[in-house]
Amino acid sequence: MSGNQNAMPAKTQPPALVRYEAMCKAIAECHRVDEVKETKGNLK
């Protein structure tokens, strides 16, 4: 969501939206970790 120029600051966003954005970031991080693990597994 970093590309959204119209995003409100976190202090003014509804709590559910803040949690949603945190969830999206966490999912993206998990996906990156899974890709690294898969790549390392393919090297063996």
C-alpha positions as CSV (number, residue, x, y, z in Angstrom):
1,M,0.0,0.0,0.0
2,S,3.0,2.3,-0.1
3,G,2.0,3.5,-3.6
4,N,-1.2,5.1,-2.4
5,Q,-0.6,8.8,-2.3
6,N,-4.0,9.5,-0.8
7,A,-3.4,7.3,2.3
8,M,-4.3,8.9,5.6
9,P,-1.7,8.9,8.4
10,A,-1.9,5.9,10.7
11,K,-3.2,8.0,13.6
12,T,-6.4,9.0,11.6
13,Q,-7.1,5.6,10.0
14,P,-9.8,3.4,11.5
15,P,-8.4,0.6,13.6
16,A,-9.6,-2.1,11.3
17,L,-7.7,-0.5,8.3
18,V,-4.5,-0.3,10.4
19,R,-4.8,-4.0,11.3
20,Y,-5.5,-4.9,7.6
21,E,-2.4,-3.0,6.4
22,A,-0.3,-4.8,9.1
23,M,-1.7,-8.1,8.0
24,C,-0.9,-7.4,4.3
25,K,2.7,-6.5,5.3
26,A,3.0,-9.7,7.4
27,I,1.7,-11.9,4.6
28,A,4.1,-10.3,2.1
29,E,7.0,-11.0,4.5
30,C,6.0,-14.6,4.9
31,H,5.8,-15.0,1.2
32,R,9.3,-13.7,0.8
33,V,10.6,-16.1,3.4
34,D,8.9,-19.0,1.8
35,E,10.4,-18.1,-1.6
36,V,13.9,-18.1,0.0
37,K,13.3,-21.4,1.7
38,E,12.1,-22.9,-1.6
39,T,15.1,-21.6,-3.5
40,K,17.5,-22.9,-0.9
41,G,15.7,-26.3,-1.0
42,N,16.1,-26.5,-4.8
43,L,19.9,-25.9,-4.5
44,K,20.5,-29.1,-2.6
